[in-house]
Amino acid sequence: MSGGHPAFFGDDHTNDDDRPGVPSDLLPYLEAADLPDDEDGAEGGVDAEEAAEDERLAALRALVAHDMVTDPELLAELQGALPEGEEWVEDIEADRAEREQALAGAADEAALAVEVDRIYRDILTRAPEHRIQPSLQRVRAVLDILGDPQDAFPSIHVTGTNGKTSTTRMIDALMGACGLRTGRFTSPHLSDVRERIGVEGEPISRAGFVAAWHDVAPYIDMVDASSVEGGGPRLSFFEVFTVMALAAFADHPVDAAVIEVGMGGLWDATNVIDAGVSVIMPVAKDHEKWLGASLREIATEKAGIIKAGQIVVVAAQEDEVLEVIEERAREVDAVVRLEGRDWQVLERQVGVGGQLVTVRTPSAVYEDVFVPLLGAHQAHNAAAALVAVESFLGGRTLDPTLVEQGMVSATSPGRLQVVRSSPTIVVDAAHNPAGARALADAVEESFDFRHVVGIYSAMGDKDVEGVLAEMEPHIEHLVLVEMPGERAMDLEDLHRIAEDVFGPDRVQGAGDLVEAVDTAVTCAEAATDPADRAGVLVFGSVLLAGALLDMVQARRR
C-alpha cells in the first residue's frame, strides 16, 4: 500500500521479527486490512477500498493513541500517514499526557495511603485519654511552639453525651452553605482516620493529612521529651490529633471551625480553643469511670468548655444538669440559649429519607426544613445547629434557602444508617442507655418492622444492661459478637448480661461479624411477613458500626 511502512504493513521481503513495536497478535488484523476485497464488481471494489482504508486508519489511530508503537521513527511515520495531520497528533499527545498524569496521580495516592496508615499506626502507640493524668499543658505547649494556630480562626465548640457528632456535622454543613470555608473535628472515626479532620465538608486529603503530621511531629517530639524528662507522659493519641487538626485548619486556611469534644470538656484536649459559641447537647451517664458517677459530676466536666462572654446553646437537660450549666454561665458571664425557652422544634413530619422540621430560634422561625436524618433526636440536633450558626454569625436570621441547602447536604454516617434492603439492615452507634432509648424510638417511628433481629457488641466500660433493657422490647432475637481491642467486652460477659435481659432462648453468639450478620439475616428472612417488615439492627459501639460499614463496602467492591 502506498504511504505504508514496510516494517509495519508486511511487505514480502520483511519478516515479522523486524517489525518493531507492533504486538504480534495485532499483525494478522492489520495485514488483513491491507488486502483488497475482490468479491464485488467495480463499484463494490471502490466501496471495499474505502472500507479497507477506513479500517487501516482506525487501526493506525488505535496504535498511536494507546501507545502500542514504541519505535520513535515508526511512530513518526504512522502519525504522518494519518489524514487529520498535526492537529490530531497534538490531541493524541495531550490525551497521552493526561493518561500519564492520571497514572502518576494514582501512584502518588497509593503511596500517600501507605503513609497515612503508617502515621496512624505510629500515633496508635500513644496512650488513650483515660490512661493519662488530665492536663492541657502538653497540648498548649505544642500549640505555643506552632504559633497558636487555634487563634487563627473563630470556632464553635460542641460537647454533650449524645448527639454531638451529628450536631457538629450539621453545623459544618450550615456554615459551608453560608459560604464559609470550614474545618470540622470529630471523633472517633468509623472507617478512615481522615474522617476526624474535615476540611470544607470532606475528610482531609491524604496529602493534607501527611503534611499536617510532618508539620507538627518535630514539635510534638520536643514536648514529649520535655514531659518525659519531668516524669510525665507523652502526648496522648487524642492530643496529637487535636494538634494536627488545629494546625491543618490554620494552614488551609479555614474561615471557621466546629470542634467536637472528645470526652468530657473541662480537661479535654480541645478545650484549648477560645470559641465564640459553645453547644452542650443532652448530658447523660457515660464514661463514669473518668467523668464521675453522678450526673452533676459529669455535667461539671461538660460545662467546663463555657468561656467568658460566650453564647452557650443548651439542649434540653435534666434539672440537675441544667443547674450546673447555668451556674457556670453566670460565673463567666456567658449567655445561655436554652431549648424550650429560647428555641425549640415546633413541628416535625417524618418523610422518606428524613423529616421536615419547623424550628423557632431567637431570630426567626424556619419552616419545613428538610433534615435527611431519621429520629426525633435528629430534629432537635438540627435545631441546636441552627441556633449555633445563627449565634456564630451575630444573631442574624439565616437565608432560608441557604438553611435548606446546608441541611439537605448534612450526613451523619453510622447513625440510623440503612446499609442494605431486603431485609433492611440499619446501623447505629448508640452505646449508652439514653442513646439506645432514642434509637428505639426512632426505629419504631421510621420503619414498619414487625420483626427485628439485633446485632450487639460493647466496650467493657459501658452500661450493657442499661442499653439492652432499653432495646429488649423492640428486638425479638439478639446476636452477640465480640469486637477486637482491649476495651471490648468479651463474648462470655456479653452473653451473661444479655441472657439476664432477654432470656437464653432469644440470645446467641457469633464468632465474628460476618457470621453475626449472616445469622441475623437468616433469622430475619425466616419471618413469614413481607421482606420489608423484617429488619436487622446493628448497635452498641462506634467500633461495631465502623466494622459493619467497612464490611458492606468491601462486599460492594
Secondary structure, DSSP 8 states (H G I E B T S, - for coil): -TT--HHHHT-TT--GGG-TT--GGGHHHHHHHHS---SS-HHHHHHHHHHHHHHHHHHHHHHHHTT----HHHHHHHHHHSTTTHHHHHHHHHHHHHHHHHHHHHHHHHHHHHHHHHHHHHHHTS--GGGS---SHHHHHHHHHTT-GGGGS-EEEEE-SSSHHHHHHHHHHHHHHTT--EEEE-SS-SS-GGGGEEETTEE--HHHHHHHHHHHHHHHHHHHHHHHHTT-----HHHHHHHHHHHHHHHTT-SEEEEE-SSSSTTSGGGGS--SEEEE----S--HHHH-SSHHHHHHHHHTT--TT-EEEE----HHHHHHHHHHHHHHT-EEEEBTTTBEEEEEEEETTEEEEEEE-SS-EEEEEEE-S-SHHHHHHHHHHHHHHHHHTTS----HHHHHHHHHT---TTSSEEEETTTEEEE----SHHHHHHHHHHHHHH---SEEEEEE--BTTS-HHHHHHHHGGG-SEEEEE--SSTTB--HHHHHHHHHHHH-GGGEEEESSHHHHHHHHHHHHHTSSS-GGGEEEEEES-HHHHHHHHHHHHHHH-
